């Protein structure tokens, strides 16, 4: 009995489907980490995060917490708890980063890795 194989799909058809699935799964992972991270934080940390826009990204396998502050007071409060944020991030990754963005025209964003704290 002979084996029959289907011809391979053209190269341009294969990546697009898997790339879309990869992107979808990556976004779902980021959202799940976001929810679990928020739940792991205490009341004070949650209050500080609620005064900013924040989210997670995963790029080249590195988890990054991006925090965008709308006022200087929130920015300074968040900057002071970066070590505590890393303690919570260790629950999700051993090599995470935090990117902290001050209000528009009030400074430049800075990024710090877990190994730098």
N, C-alpha and C positions, 0 to 999 in steps of 0.2 A: 504494500500500500504506500503510495507516494505522499509526501508532505507538501501541502500547498501553503505558500506564504503570500501575504498581501504585499503589494509594492509599497515601499516607504513613502511617507508623505513628503511633499516638497519642503526643503529646509525653511522657507519663509512661513510655512503654516505651523510648524511644530513649536517654535519658541513663543509665538504670540499667545497661544492658549495657556501654556505653562507659566508664562510671565504674568498674565492676568490673574491666574490662580495664586501665584507667589505673592503678588501685590495685595490681593484680597486677604490672604492668610496673614501676611505681615501686619496689615492694618488691624485685623482682629486681635492679633497678639498684642500690639501696642495699646489697643483699647482695654483689653483684659488686664494688662499690667497697670494701666492708669487707674482702673477701678480698685484693684487689689492694693496698689500703693496708697491710694487715698484712705482705704479702710485700715491700713496698717499704721497710719499717722494718728497722733494724738489730737486732742481738741485744739490746742494752740497752733500746731502745724497746719491743721485743716483750715483754721481761721486765716492764717497767713497766706496759704495757697489760694483761698477764695477771693483774696483781694487782687489777684493777678490772673493772667491767662497762662495756663501751663498745659503741657502735653508731652508725650514720649515719642521718640523716633528711634528706629533701629537702622543703622547704616553700617554696612560691612561688618555686621555682627556686634557692633557696639551700641549699647543702650544709652540714650541721651535724654535727660530730662531738660526740656526747654521751659524757662520761666520768663514771661514778659511782664514787667511791672509797669503800672500806669502812673504811679507817683513815687517820689523819692522816699517817702516814709516806708512804703511797702518794700521798696528796693532794699533799703538798709536793714529792715527787719529780716527779710529773706537772706540777705548776704550774711547776717550774723548766725543763721541756723544751717548754713551749708554743711557743716560737719554732721549735724543731726539728720539732714536729708540723706547724706551718704550712708548713715547707719541703716536707714530704711531701704535704700537702694541695694544694699548688700543682700537683702532677701531675694532679689531678682537677678542680680548679676555681680560678678566679681571684677568687672572692668567697666563700670558705668562712668558717664560724664554728666556734668551739670553745665548748662549754658544759661547764664543769667543776663537778661537784657534790661537796662535801665529805661526810664521814660524817654521818648523821642527827644533828641537834642539835649539830653542831660548826661551824656557819657557814651562810652562804647561797650558793647556786650563783651563779656569775658566767659571763658570756658575753663573748667578745671576737671581733671580726671581723678578717679577714686584713688589712684596711686600717688597723687600729689598732695593729699590732705594729711 
